[in-house]
Amino acid sequence: MTAVITNRWLDSELAAERSRGLLVGDALERESAEDAARFVERSVRKSEYDGFNLALIDGNAAILLEWNGSLRVRNLDPGVHVVVNVGADDDFEIPTERAAFGEQQAESARRAREVLQPEPGESADEWHERAAATLRDHEYGFCVHADEYGTRSSSLLRTDADGVEYRFADGPPCETDHERVTLGSG
């Protein structure tokens, strides 16, 4: 199973009694994506977290959990999905405090999802290279350089009947190549 998390931008401040990052480790201790989703549902009833988007993926399911003070759980159909700080795919909640940046991020995600649809006859490696190029391209806005914050790393995740392929750039994707990461089996 694979678990990945992003911060979710909100208008309200949540109590954040527990770090949302701990949910990744908690999820990975479960047998399946569905078991992990049930665990997260119980966990958000017990503890408050800052906003997050958590994707849980295994050979049987791909589940996106979106926390903004209430939990929304949705199954992801096979295909390309782009998860950003304001939502995923074509379903975004733009916080008023970051409205301009949030709108820009949502539009970038829409464009990237469209551009990253697999081409007929395209291999998985070719798709990965195209996806990495999209993350490197500043026109999409995924690689951010600012004084107080910015893109520290990026990930590409592909799942299919053969399993999961994960590639990671330990730095801004415009400066750092995505390297294949060997994932454990358990």
MODELLER restraints for C-alpha pairs under 7 A, 6 or more apart:
rsr = mdl.restraints
at = mdl.atoms
rsr.add(forms.Gaussian(group=physical.xy_distance, feature=features.Distance(at['CA:1:A'], at['CA:28:A']), mean=6.73, stdev=0.5))
rsr.add(forms.Gaussian(group=physical.xy_distance, feature=features.Distance(at['CA:1:A'], at['CA:32:A']), mean=6.33, stdev=0.5))
rsr.add(forms.Gaussian(group=physical.xy_distance, feature=features.Distance(at['CA:1:A'], at['CA:33:A']), mean=6.50, stdev=0.5))
rsr.add(forms.Gaussian(group=physical.xy_distance, feature=features.Distance(at['CA:1:A'], at['CA:57:A']), mean=5.67, stdev=0.5))
rsr.add(forms.Gaussian(group=physical.xy_distance, feature=features.Distance(at['CA:1:A'], at['CA:58:A']), mean=4.53, stdev=0.5))
rsr.add(forms.Gaussian(group=physical.xy_distance, feature=features.Distance(at['CA:2:A'], at['CA:56:A']), mean=5.83, stdev=0.5))
rsr.add(forms.Gaussian(group=physical.xy_distance, feature=features.Distance(at['CA:2:A'], at['CA:57:A']), mean=5.12, stdev=0.5))
rsr.add(forms.Gaussian(group=physical.xy_distance, feature=features.Distance(at['CA:2:A'], at['CA:58:A']), mean=6.36, stdev=0.5))
rsr.add(forms.Gaussian(group=physical.xy_distance, feature=features.Distance(at['CA:3:A'], at['CA:24:A']), mean=5.76, stdev=0.5))
rsr.add(forms.Gaussian(group=physical.xy_distance, feature=features.Distance(at['CA:3:A'], at['CA:27:A']), mean=6.81, stdev=0.5))
rsr.add(forms.Gaussian(group=physical.xy_distance, feature=features.Distance(at['CA:3:A'], at['CA:28:A']), mean=6.71, stdev=0.5))
rsr.add(forms.Gaussian(group=physical.xy_distance, feature=features.Distance(at['CA:3:A'], at['CA:54:A']), mean=6.96, stdev=0.5))
rsr.add(forms.Gaussian(group=physical.xy_distance, feature=features.Distance(at['CA:3:A'], at['CA:55:A']), mean=5.65, stdev=0.5))
rsr.add(forms.Gaussian(group=physical.xy_distance, feature=features.Distance(at['CA:3:A'], at['CA:56:A']), mean=4.66, stdev=0.5))
rsr.add(forms.Gaussian(group=physical.xy_distance, feature=features.Distance(at['CA:3:A'], at['CA:57:A']), mean=6.45, stdev=0.5))
rsr.add(forms.Gaussian(group=physical.xy_distance, feature=features.Distance(at['CA:4:A'], at['CA:24:A']), mean=6.69, stdev=0.5))
rsr.add(forms.Gaussian(group=physical.xy_distance, feature=features.Distance(at['CA:4:A'], at['CA:54:A']), mean=5.73, stdev=0.5))
rsr.add(forms.Gaussian(group=physical.xy_distance, feature=features.Distance(at['CA:4:A'], at['CA:55:A']), mean=5.33, stdev=0.5))
rsr.add(forms.Gaussian(group=physical.xy_distance, feature=features.Distance(at['CA:4:A'], at['CA:56:A']), mean=6.83, stdev=0.5))
rsr.add(forms.Gaussian(group=physical.xy_distance, feature=features.Distance(at['CA:5:A'], at['CA:52:A']), mean=6.68, stdev=0.5))
rsr.add(forms.Gaussian(group=physical.xy_distance, feature=features.Distance(at['CA:5:A'], at['CA:53:A']), mean=5.57, stdev=0.5))
rsr.add(forms.Gaussian(group=physical.xy_distance, feature=features.Distance(at['CA:5:A'], at['CA:54:A']), mean=4.40, stdev=0.5))
rsr.add(forms.Gaussian(group=physical.xy_distance, feature=features.Distance(at['CA:5:A'], at['CA:55:A']), mean=6.39, stdev=0.5))
rsr.add(forms.Gaussian(group=physical.xy_distance, feature=features.Distance(at['CA:6:A'], at['CA:52:A']), mean=5.61, stdev=0.5))
rsr.add(forms.Gaussian(group=physical.xy_distance, feature=features.Distance(at['CA:6:A'], at['CA:53:A']), mean=5.27, stdev=0.5))
rsr.add(forms.Gaussian(group=physical.xy_distance, feature=features.Distance(at['CA:6:A'], at['CA:54:A']), mean=6.64, stdev=0.5))
rsr.add(forms.Gaussian(group=physical.xy_distance, feature=features.Distance(at['CA:6:A'], at['CA:85:A']), mean=6.40, stdev=0.5))
rsr.add(forms.Gaussian(group=physical.xy_distance, feature=features.Distance(at['CA:7:A'], at['CA:51:A']), mean=5.96, stdev=0.5))
rsr.add(forms.Gaussian(group=physical.xy_distance, feature=features.Distance(at['CA:7:A'], at['CA:52:A']), mean=4.58, stdev=0.5))
rsr.add(forms.Gaussian(group=physical.xy_distance, feature=features.Distance(at['CA:7:A'], at['CA:53:A']), mean=6.46, stdev=0.5))
rsr.add(forms.Gaussian(group=physical.xy_distance, feature=features.Distance(at['CA:7:A'], at['CA:85:A']), mean=5.65, stdev=0.5))
rsr.add(forms.Gaussian(group=physical.xy_distance, feature=features.Distance(at['CA:8:A'], at['CA:51:A']), mean=4.55, stdev=0.5))
rsr.add(forms.Gaussian(group=physical.xy_distance, feature=features.Distance(at['CA:8:A'], at['CA:52:A']), mean=4.41, stdev=0.5))
rsr.add(forms.Gaussian(group=physical.xy_distance, feature=features.Distance(at['CA:8:A'], at['CA:53:A']), mean=6.12, stdev=0.5))
rsr.add(forms.Gaussian(group=physical.xy_distance, feature=features.Distance(at['CA:8:A'], at['CA:85:A']), mean=4.46, stdev=0.5))
rsr.add(forms.Gaussian(group=physical.xy_distance, feature=features.Distance(at['CA:8:A'], at['CA:86:A']), mean=5.88, stdev=0.5))
rsr.add(forms.Gaussian(group=physical.xy_distance, feature=features.Distance(at['CA:9:A'], at['CA:51:A']), mean=6.44, stdev=0.5))
rsr.add(forms.Gaussian(group=physical.xy_distance, feature=features.Distance(at['CA:9:A'], at['CA:85:A']), mean=5.62, stdev=0.5))
rsr.add(forms.Gaussian(group=physical.xy_distance, feature=features.Distance(at['CA:9:A'], at['CA:86:A']), mean=5.89, stdev=0.5))
rsr.add(forms.Gaussian(group=physical.xy_distance, feature=features.Distance(at['CA:9:A'], at['CA:95:A']), mean=6.56, stdev=0.5))
rsr.add(forms.Gaussian(group=physical.xy_distance, feature=features.Distance(at['CA:10:A'], at['CA:51:A']), mean=6.71, stdev=0.5))
rsr.add(forms.Gaussian(group=physical.xy_distance, feature=features.Distance(at['CA:10:A'], at['CA:68:A']), mean=6.69, stdev=0.5))
rsr.add(forms.Gaussian(group=physical.xy_distance, feature=features.Distance(at['CA:10:A'], at['CA:95:A']), mean=5.39, stdev=0.5))
rsr.add(forms.Gaussian(group=physical.xy_distance, feature=features.Distance(at['CA:11:A'], at['CA:95:A']), mean=5.10, stdev=0.5))
rsr.add(forms.Gaussian(group=physical.xy_distance, feature=features.Distance(at['CA:11:A'], at['CA:96:A']), mean=6.38, stdev=0.5))
rsr.add(forms.Gaussian(group=physical.xy_distance, feature=features.Distance(at['CA:11:A'], at['CA:97:A']), mean=6.28, stdev=0.5))
rsr.add(forms.Gaussian(group=physical.xy_distance, feature=features.Distance(at['CA:14:A'], at['CA:48:A']), mean=6.92, stdev=0.5))
rsr.add(forms.Gaussian(group=physical.xy_distance, feature=features.Distance(at['CA:14:A'], at['CA:49:A']), mean=6.55, stdev=0.5))
rsr.add(forms.Gaussian(group=physical.xy_distance, feature=features.Distance(at['CA:14:A'], at['CA:50:A']), mean=5.49, stdev=0.5))
rsr.add(forms.Gaussian(group=physical.xy_distance, feature=features.Distance(at['CA:14:A'], at['CA:69:A']), mean=6.89, stdev=0.5))
rsr.add(forms.Gaussian(group=physical.xy_distance, feature=features.Distance(at['CA:15:A'], at['CA:48:A']), mean=5.79, stdev=0.5))
rsr.add(forms.Gaussian(group=physical.xy_distance, feature=features.Distance(at['CA:15:A'], at['CA:49:A']), mean=6.58, stdev=0.5))
rsr.add(forms.Gaussian(group=physical.xy_distance, feature=features.Distance(at['CA:16:A'], at['CA:48:A']), mean=5.03, stdev=0.5))
rsr.add(forms.Gaussian(group=physical.xy_distance, feature=features.Distance(at['CA:16:A'], at['CA:49:A']), mean=4.01, stdev=0.5))
rsr.add(forms.Gaussian(group=physical.xy_distance, feature=features.Distance(at['CA:16:A'], at['CA:50:A']), mean=4.89, stdev=0.5))
rsr.add(forms.Gaussian(group=physical.xy_distance, feature=features.Distance(at['CA:17:A'], at['CA:47:A']), mean=6.13, stdev=0.5))
rsr.add(forms.Gaussian(group=physical.xy_distance, feature=features.Distance(at['CA:17:A'], at['CA:48:A']), mean=5.15, stdev=0.5))
rsr.add(forms.Gaussian(group=physical.xy_distance, feature=features.Distance(at['CA:17:A'], at['CA:49:A']), mean=6.03, stdev=0.5))
rsr.add(forms.Gaussian(group=physical.xy_distance, feature=features.Distance(at['CA:18:A'], at['CA:47:A']), mean=6.43, stdev=0.5))
rsr.add(forms.Gaussian(group=physical.xy_distance, feature=features.Distance(at['CA:18:A'], at['CA:48:A']), mean=6.33, stdev=0.5))
rsr.add(forms.Gaussian(group=physical.xy_distance, feature=features.Distance(at['CA:18:A'], at['CA:49:A']), mean=5.65, stdev=0.5))
rsr.add(forms.Gaussian(group=physical.xy_distance, feature=features.Distance(at['CA:19:A'], at['CA:49:A']), mean=6.29, stdev=0.5))
rsr.add(forms.Gaussian(group=physical.xy_distance, feature=features.Distance(at['CA:20:A'], at['CA:49:A']), mean=5.65, stdev=0.5))
rsr.add(forms.Gaussian(group=physical.xy_distance, feature=features.Distance(at['CA:20:A'], at['CA:50:A']), mean=6.47, stdev=0.5))
rsr.add(forms.Gaussian(group=physical.xy_distance, feature=features.Distance(at['CA:27:A'], at['CA:36:A']), mean=4.73, stdev=0.5))
rsr.add(forms.Gaussian(group=physical.xy_distance, feature=features.Distance(at['CA:30:A'], at['CA:36:A']), mean=5.41, stdev=0.5))
rsr.add(forms.Gaussian(group=physical.xy_distance, feature=features.Distance(at['CA:32:A'], at['CA:58:A']), mean=6.52, stdev=0.5))
rsr.add(forms.Gaussian(group=physical.xy_distance, feature=features.Distance(at['CA:33:A'], at['CA:56:A']), mean=5.18, stdev=0.5))
rsr.add(forms.Gaussian(group=physical.xy_distance, feature=features.Distance(at['CA:33:A'], at['CA:57:A']), mean=5.55, stdev=0.5))
rsr.add(forms.Gaussian(group=physical.xy_distance, feature=features.Distance(at['CA:33:A'], at['CA:58:A']), mean=5.75, stdev=0.5))
rsr.add(forms.Gaussian(group=physical.xy_distance, feature=features.Distance(at['CA:33:A'], at['CA:61:A']), mean=6.34, stdev=0.5))
rsr.add(forms.Gaussian(group=physical.xy_distance, feature=features.Distance(at['CA:33:A'], at['CA:63:A']), mean=6.98, stdev=0.5))
rsr.add(forms.Gaussian(group=physical.xy_distance, feature=features.Distance(at['CA:51:A'], at['CA:67:A']), mean=5.23, stdev=0.5))
rsr.add(forms.Gaussian(group=physical.xy_distance, feature=features.Distance(at['CA:51:A'], at['CA:68:A']), mean=4.94, stdev=0.5))
rsr.add(forms.Gaussian(group=physical.xy_distance, feature=features.Distance(at['CA:52:A'], at['CA:66:A']), mean=5.94, stdev=0.5))
rsr.add(forms.Gaussian(group=physical.xy_distance, feature=features.Distance(at['CA:52:A'], at['CA:67:A']), mean=5.21, stdev=0.5))
rsr.add(forms.Gaussian(group=physical.xy_distance, feature=features.Distance(at['CA:53:A'], at['CA:64:A']), mean=6.83, stdev=0.5))
rsr.add(forms.Gaussian(group=physical.xy_distance, feature=features.Distance(at['CA:53:A'], at['CA:65:A']), mean=5.69, stdev=0.5))
rsr.add(forms.Gaussian(group=physical.xy_distance, feature=features.Distance(at['CA:53:A'], at['CA:66:A']), mean=4.53, stdev=0.5))
rsr.add(forms.Gaussian(group=physical.xy_distance, feature=features.Distance(at['CA:53:A'], at['CA:67:A']), mean=6.37, stdev=0.5))
rsr.add(forms.Gaussian(group=physical.xy_distance, feature=features.Distance(at['CA:54:A'], at['CA:64:A']), mean=5.66, stdev=0.5))
rsr.add(forms.Gaussian(group=physical.xy_distance, feature=features.Distance(at['CA:54:A'], at['CA:65:A']), mean=5.04, stdev=0.5))
rsr.add(forms.Gaussian(group=physical.xy_distance, feature=features.Distance(at['CA:54:A'], at['CA:66:A']), mean=6.46, stdev=0.5))
rsr.add(forms.Gaussian(group=physical.xy_distance, feature=features.Distance(at['CA:55:A'], at['CA:63:A']), mean=5.63, stdev=0.5))
rsr.add(forms.Gaussian(group=physical.xy_distance, feature=features.Distance(at['CA:55:A'], at['CA:64:A']), mean=4.45, stdev=0.5))
rsr.add(forms.Gaussian(group=physical.xy_distance, feature=features.Distance(at['CA:55:A'], at['CA:65:A']), mean=6.32, stdev=0.5))
rsr.add(forms.Gaussian(group=physical.xy_distance, feature=features.Distance(at['CA:56:A'], at['CA:62:A']), mean=5.71, stdev=0.5))
rsr.add(forms.Gaussian(group=physical.xy_distance, feature=features.Distance(at['CA:56:A'], at['CA:63:A']), mean=5.14, stdev=0.5))
rsr.add(forms.Gaussian(group=physical.xy_distance, feature=features.Distance(at['CA:56:A'], at['CA:64:A']), mean=6.42, stdev=0.5))
rsr.add(forms.Gaussian(group=physical.xy_distance, feature=features.Distance(at['CA:57:A'], at['CA:63:A']), mean=6.35, stdev=0.5))
rsr.add(forms.Gaussian(group=physical.xy_distance, feature=features.Distance(at['CA:59:A'], at['CA:161:A']), mean=6.89, stdev=0.5))
rsr.add(forms.Gaussian(group=physical.xy_distance, feature=features.Distance(at['CA:59:A'], at['CA:163:A']), mean=6.86, stdev=0.5))
rsr.add(forms.Gaussian(group=physical.xy_distance, feature=features.Distance(at['CA:62:A'], at['CA:75:A']), mean=5.88, stdev=0.5))
rsr.add(forms.Gaussian(group=physical.xy_distance, feature=features.Distance(at['CA:62:A'], at['CA:76:A']), mean=5.25, stdev=0.5))
rsr.add(forms.Gaussian(group=physical.xy_distance, feature=features.Distance(at['CA:63:A'], at['CA:73:A']), mean=6.98, stdev=0.5))
rsr.add(forms.Gaussian(group=physical.xy_distance, feature=features.Distance(at['CA:63:A'], at['CA:74:A']), mean=5.76, stdev=0.5))
rsr.add(forms.Gaussian(group=physical.xy_distance, feature=features.Distance(at['CA:63:A'], at['CA:75:A']), mean=4.53, stdev=0.5))
rsr.add(forms.Gaussian(group=physical.xy_distance, feature=features.Distance(at['CA:63:A'], at['CA:76:A']), mean=5.68, stdev=0.5))
rsr.add(forms.Gaussian(group=physical.xy_distance, feature=features.Distance(at['CA:64:A'], at['CA:73:A']), mean=5.85, stdev=0.5))
rsr.add(forms.Gaussian(group=physical.xy_distance, feature=features.Distance(at['CA:64:A'], at['CA:74:A']), mean=5.37, stdev=0.5))
rsr.add(forms.Gaussian(group=physical.xy_distance, feature=features.Distance(at['CA:64:A'], at['CA:75:A']), mean=6.28, stdev=0.5))
rsr.add(forms.Gaussian(group=physical.xy_distance, feature=features.Distance(at['CA:64:A'], at['CA:76:A']), mean=6.79, stdev=0.5))
rsr.add(forms.Gaussian(group=physical.xy_distance, feature=features.Distance(at['CA:65:A'], at['CA:71:A']), mean=6.71, stdev=0.5))
rsr.add(forms.Gaussian(group=physical.xy_distance, feature=features.Distance(at['CA:65:A'], at['CA:72:A']), mean=5.71, stdev=0.5))
rsr.add(forms.Gaussian(group=physical.xy_distance, feature=features.Distance(at['CA:65:A'], at['CA:73:A']), mean=4.59, stdev=0.5))
rsr.add(forms.Gaussian(group=physical.xy_distance, feature=features.Distance(at['CA:65:A'], at['CA:74:A']), mean=6.58, stdev=0.5))
rsr.add(forms.Gaussian(group=physical.xy_distance, feature=features.Distance(at['CA:66:A'], at['CA:72:A']), mean=5.12, stdev=0.5))
rsr.add(forms.Gaussian(group=physical.xy_distance, feature=features.Distance(at['CA:66:A'], at['CA:73:A']), mean=6.48, stdev=0.5))
rsr.add(forms.Gaussian(group=physical.xy_distance, feature=features.Distance(at['CA:80:A'], at['CA:113:A']), mean=6.31, stdev=0.5))
rsr.add(forms.Gaussian(group=physical.xy_distance, feature=features.Distance(at['CA:80:A'], at['CA:116:A']), mean=6.95, stdev=0.5))
rsr.add(forms.Gaussian(group=physical.xy_distance, feature=features.Distance(at['CA:80:A'], at['CA:117:A']), mean=6.33, stdev=0.5))
rsr.add(forms.Gaussian(group=physical.xy_distance, feature=features.Distance(at['CA:81:A'], at['CA:89:A']), mean=5.82, stdev=0.5))
rsr.add(forms.Gaussian(group=physical.xy_distance, feature=features.Distance(at['CA:81:A'], at['CA:113:A']), mean=6.47, stdev=0.5))
rsr.add(forms.Gaussian(group=physical.xy_distance, feature=features.Distance(at['CA:82:A'], at['CA:88:A']), mean=5.59, stdev=0.5))
rsr.add(forms.Gaussian(group=physical.xy_distance, feature=features.Distance(at['CA:82:A'], at['CA:89:A']), mean=5.43, stdev=0.5))
rsr.add(forms.Gaussian(group=physical.xy_distance, feature=features.Distance(at['CA:82:A'], at['CA:109:A']), mean=5.91, stdev=0.5))
rsr.add(forms.Gaussian(group=physical.xy_distance, feature=features.Distance(at['CA:82:A'], at['CA:113:A']), mean=6.07, stdev=0.5))
rsr.add(forms.Gaussian(group=physical.xy_distance, feature=features.Distance(at['CA:83:A'], at['CA:89:A']), mean=6.61, stdev=0.5))
rsr.add(forms.Gaussian(group=physical.xy_distance, feature=features.Distance(at['CA:86:A'], at['CA:92:A']), mean=5.39, stdev=0.5))
rsr.add(forms.Gaussian(group=physical.xy_distance, feature=features.Distance(at['CA:86:A'], at['CA:93:A']), mean=5.50, stdev=0.5))
rsr.add(forms.Gaussian(group=physical.xy_distance, feature=features.Distance(at['CA:86:A'], at['CA:94:A']), mean=5.89, stdev=0.5))
rsr.add(forms.Gaussian(group=physical.xy_distance, feature=features.Distance(at['CA:86:A'], at['CA:102:A']), mean=6.31, stdev=0.5))
rsr.add(forms.Gaussian(group=physical.xy_distance, feature=features.Distance(at['CA:86:A'], at['CA:106:A']), mean=6.80, stdev=0.5))
rsr.add(forms.Gaussian(group=physical.xy_distance, feature=features.Distance(at['CA:87:A'], at['CA:93:A']), mean=6.32, stdev=0.5))
rsr.add(forms.Gaussian(group=physical.xy_distance, feature=features.Distance(at['CA:89:A'], at['CA:109:A']), mean=6.72, stdev=0.5))
rsr.add(forms.Gaussian(group=physical.xy_distance, feature=features.Distance(at['CA:89:A'], at['CA:110:A']), mean=6.30, stdev=0.5))
rsr.add(forms.Gaussian(group=physical.xy_distance, feature=features.Distance(at['CA:90:A'], at['CA:110:A']), mean=6.37, stdev=0.5))
rsr.add(forms.Gaussian(group=physical.xy_distance, feature=features.Distance(at['CA:92:A'], at['CA:106:A']), mean=6.59, stdev=0.5))
rsr.add(forms.Gaussian(group=physical.xy_distance, feature=features.Distance(at['CA:94:A'], at['CA:102:A']), mean=5.40, stdev=0.5))
rsr.add(forms.Gaussian(group=physical.xy_distance, feature=features.Distance(at['CA:94:A'], at['CA:103:A']), mean=6.49, stdev=0.5))
rsr.add(forms.Gaussian(group=physical.xy_distance, feature=features.Distance(at['CA:95:A'], at['CA:102:A']), mean=6.92, stdev=0.5))
rsr.add(forms.Gaussian(group=physical.xy_distance, feature=features.Distance(at['CA:105:A'], at['CA:141:A']), mean=6.92, stdev=0.5))
rsr.add(forms.Gaussian(group=physical.xy_distance, feature=features.Distance(at['CA:108:A'], at['CA:140:A']), mean=5.12, stdev=0.5))
rsr.add(forms.Gaussian(group=physical.xy_distance, feature=features.Distance(at['CA:108:A'], at['CA:141:A']), mean=6.49, stdev=0.5))
rsr.add(forms.Gaussian(group=physical.xy_distance, feature=features.Distance(at['CA:116:A'], at['CA:131:A']), mean=6.46, stdev=0.5))
rsr.add(forms.Gaussian(group=physical.xy_distance, feature=features.Distance(at['CA:118:A'], at['CA:127:A']), mean=6.68, stdev=0.5))
rsr.add(forms.Gaussian(group=physical.xy_distance, feature=features.Distance(at['CA:132:A'], at['CA:178:A']), mean=6.98, stdev=0.5))
rsr.add(forms.Gaussian(group=physical.xy_distance, feature=features.Distance(at['CA:134:A'], at['CA:140:A']), mean=7.00, stdev=0.5))
rsr.add(forms.Gaussian(group=physical.xy_distance, feature=features.Distance(at['CA:135:A'], at['CA:142:A']), mean=5.69, stdev=0.5))
rsr.add(forms.Gaussian(group=physical.xy_distance, feature=features.Distance(at['CA:135:A'], at['CA:143:A']), mean=6.37, stdev=0.5))
rsr.add(forms.Gaussian(group=physical.xy_distance, feature=features.Distance(at['CA:135:A'], at['CA:173:A']), mean=6.25, stdev=0.5))
rsr.add(forms.Gaussian(group=physical.xy_distance, feature=features.Distance(at['CA:136:A'], at['CA:143:A']), mean=6.23, stdev=0.5))
rsr.add(forms.Gaussian(group=physical.xy_distance, feature=features.Distance(at['CA:136:A'], at['CA:173:A']), mean=4.98, stdev=0.5))
rsr.add(forms.Gaussian(group=physical.xy_distance, feature=features.Distance(at['CA:136:A'], at['CA:174:A']), mean=4.28, stdev=0.5))
rsr.add(forms.Gaussian(group=physical.xy_distance, feature=features.Distance(at['CA:143:A'], at['CA:151:A']), mean=5.51, stdev=0.5))
rsr.add(forms.Gaussian(group=physical.xy_distance, feature=features.Distance(at['CA:143:A'], at['CA:172:A']), mean=6.25, stdev=0.5))
rsr.add(forms.Gaussian(group=physical.xy_distance, feature=features.Distance(at['CA:143:A'], at['CA:173:A']), mean=6.50, stdev=0.5))
rsr.add(forms.Gaussian(group=physical.xy_distance, feature=features.Distance(at['CA:143:A'], at['CA:174:A']), mean=6.90, stdev=0.5))
rsr.add(forms.Gaussian(group=physical.xy_distance, feature=features.Distance(at['CA:144:A'], at['CA:150:A']), mean=4.80, stdev=0.5))
rsr.add(forms.Gaussian(group=physical.xy_distance, feature=features.Distance(at['CA:144:A'], at['CA:151:A']), mean=5.13, stdev=0.5))
rsr.add(forms.Gaussian(group=physical.xy_distance, feature=features.Distance(at['CA:145:A'], at['CA:151:A']), mean=6.65, stdev=0.5))
rsr.add(forms.Gaussian(group=physical.xy_distance, feature=features.Distance(at['CA:151:A'], at['CA:172:A']), mean=5.39, stdev=0.5))
rsr.add(forms.Gaussian(group=physical.xy_distance, feature=features.Distance(at['CA:152:A'], at['CA:170:A']), mean=6.98, stdev=0.5))
rsr.add(forms.Gaussian(group=physical.xy_distance, feature=features.Distance(at['CA:152:A'], at['CA:171:A']), mean=4.92, stdev=0.5))
rsr.add(forms.Gaussian(group=physical.xy_distance, feature=features.Distance(at['CA:152:A'], at['CA:172:A']), mean=5.41, stdev=0.5))
rsr.add(forms.Gaussian(group=physical.xy_distance, feature=features.Distance(at['CA:153:A'], at['CA:169:A']), mean=5.36, stdev=0.5))
rsr.add(forms.Gaussian(group=physical.xy_distance, feature=features.Distance(at['CA:153:A'], at['CA:170:A']), mean=4.81, stdev=0.5))
rsr.add(forms.Gaussian(group=physical.xy_distance, feature=features.Distance(at['CA:153:A'], at['CA:171:A']), mean=4.37, stdev=0.5))
rsr.add(forms.Gaussian(group=physical.xy_distance, feature=features.Distance(at['CA:153:A'], at['CA:172:A']), mean=5.33, stdev=0.5))
rsr.add(forms.Gaussian(group=physical.xy_distance, feature=features.Distance(at['CA:153:A'], at['CA:173:A']), mean=6.73, stdev=0.5))
rsr.add(forms.Gaussian(group=physical.xy_distance, feature=features.Distance(at['CA:154:A'], at['CA:168:A']), mean=5.91, stdev=0.5))
rsr.add(forms.Gaussian(group=physical.xy_distance, feature=features.Distance(at['CA:154:A'], at['CA:169:A']), mean=5.23, stdev=0.5))
rsr.add(forms.Gaussian(group=physical.xy_distance, feature=features.Distance(at['CA:154:A'], at['CA:173:A']), mean=6.35, stdev=0.5))
rsr.add(forms.Gaussian(group=physical.xy_distance, feature=features.Distance(at['CA:155:A'], at['CA:167:A']), mean=5.71, stdev=0.5))
rsr.add(forms.Gaussian(group=physical.xy_distance, feature=features.Distance(at['CA:155:A'], at['CA:168:A']), mean=4.58, stdev=0.5))
rsr.add(forms.Gaussian(group=physical.xy_distance, feature=features.Distance(at['CA:155:A'], at['CA:169:A']), mean=6.38, stdev=0.5))
rsr.add(forms.Gaussian(group=physical.xy_distance, feature=features.Distance(at['CA:156:A'], at['CA:166:A']), mean=5.83, stdev=0.5))
rsr.add(forms.Gaussian(group=physical.xy_distance, feature=features.Distance(at['CA:156:A'], at['CA:167:A']), mean=5.09, stdev=0.5))
rsr.add(forms.Gaussian(group=physical.xy_distance, feature=features.Distance(at['CA:156:A'], at['CA:168:A']), mean=6.47, stdev=0.5))
rsr.add(forms.Gaussian(group=physical.xy_distance, feature=features.Distance(at['CA:157:A'], at['CA:165:A']), mean=5.82, stdev=0.5))
rsr.add(forms.Gaussian(group=physical.xy_distance, feature=features.Distance(at['CA:157:A'], at['CA:166:A']), mean=4.66, stdev=0.5))
rsr.add(forms.Gaussian(group=physical.xy_distance, feature=features.Distance(at['CA:157:A'], at['CA:167:A']), mean=6.48, stdev=0.5))
rsr.add(forms.Gaussian(group=physical.xy_distance, feature=features.Distance(at['CA:158:A'], at['CA:164:A']), mean=5.69, stdev=0.5))
rsr.add(forms.Gaussian(group=physical.xy_distance, feature=features.Distance(at['CA:158:A'], at['CA:165:A']), mean=5.13, stdev=0.5))
rsr.add(forms.Gaussian(group=physical.xy_distance, feature=features.Distance(at['CA:158:A'], at['CA:166:A']), mean=6.52, stdev=0.5))
rsr.add(forms.Gaussian(group=physical.xy_distance, feature=features.Distance(at['CA:159:A'], at['CA:165:A']), mean=6.30, stdev=0.5))
rsr.add(forms.Gaussian(group=physical.xy_distance, feature=features.Distance(at['CA:166:A'], at['CA:180:A']), mean=5.97, stdev=0.5))
rsr.add(forms.Gaussian(group=physical.xy_distance, feature=features.Distance(at['CA:166:A'], at['CA:181:A']), mean=5.58, stdev=0.5))
rsr.add(forms.Gaussian(group=physical.xy_distance, feature=features.Distance(at['CA:167:A'], at['CA:178:A']), mean=5.35, stdev=0.5))
rsr.add(forms.Gaussian(group=physical.xy_distance, feature=features.Distance(at['CA:167:A'], at['CA:179:A']), mean=5.07, stdev=0.5))
rsr.add(forms.Gaussian(group=physical.xy_distance, feature=features.Distance(at['CA:167:A'], at['CA:180:A']), mean=4.32, stdev=0.5))
rsr.add(forms.Gaussian(group=physical.xy_distance, feature=features.Distance(at['CA:167:A'], at['CA:181:A']), mean=5.57, stdev=0.5))
rsr.add(forms.Gaussian(group=physical.xy_distance, feature=features.Distance(at['CA:168:A'], at['CA:178:A']), mean=4.78, stdev=0.5))
rsr.add(forms.Gaussian(group=physical.xy_distance, feature=features.Distance(at['CA:168:A'], at['CA:179:A']), mean=5.32, stdev=0.5))
rsr.add(forms.Gaussian(group=physical.xy_distance, feature=features.Distance(at['CA:168:A'], at['CA:180:A']), mean=6.57, stdev=0.5))
rsr.add(forms.Gaussian(group=physical.xy_distance, feature=features.Distance(at['CA:168:A'], at['CA:181:A']), mean=6.78, stdev=0.5))
rsr.add(forms.Gaussian(group=physical.xy_distance, feature=features.Distance(at['CA:169:A'], at['CA:176:A']), mean=5.59, stdev=0.5))
rsr.add(forms.Gaussian(group=physical.xy_distance, feature=features.Distance(at['CA:169:A'], at['CA:177:A']), mean=5.55, stdev=0.5))
rsr.add(forms.Gaussian(group=physical.xy_distance, feature=features.Distance(at['CA:169:A'], at['CA:178:A']), mean=4.28, stdev=0.5))
rsr.add(forms.Gaussian(group=physical.xy_distance, feature=features.Distance(at['CA:169:A'], at['CA:179:A']), mean=6.27, stdev=0.5))
rsr.add(forms.Gaussian(group=physical.xy_distance, feature=features.Distance(at['CA:170:A'], at['CA:176:A']), mean=6.65, stdev=0.5))
